[in-house]
């Protein structure tokens, strides 16, 4: 279970426990509001709004007393959770105890569709399909940026990586074997293609001084230049 899904389960359980409390709070607020209005009508001075309110949790409810938004803190950090009109968790914004910032979005079935994590040395975004399976990872680090695309079975099929010295683009088959690889450095460009066993079958490299080409069969080189 992911951190997002564990938060989802905990919040839904919390919502069930707090449902009756919310109804009592709504009733108490209604009574208090009526008392304040009555006092104002009798000419009593209006109370000044407090400049600061401190609490560990704020719960915003609808007319049924059900929570639609919860802002709270715990030993794991601070979290803002937003529910839809079916009281399912759909969005989460939080800061964990180790200092990471997190944003999560889910569909009506509770499947996480997008997760954003940010720390001192990493920003990562994960995108999933409607079933909750990860389909794309985007990461940015101080020394490199990468993009990884996955198929419906969760296999990595395309990868782009860029750092200070080179950029590469790789394509893989359903078994996650790299079948095509393109790369670029300061003074070199290359392209390679491999068979299903991972054996290099075609290769091309070009620099400022030389260009090389090679074709191989399963057992030997069949052509190369120069």
Helices and strands as residue ranges (DSSP letters): H 3-41, E 57-61, E 67-74, E 77-83, E 89-96, E 101-106, E 112-118, E 122-128, E 134-141, E 144-150, E 156-163, E 167-172, E 178-184, E 188-194, E 200-207, E 211-216, E 221-225
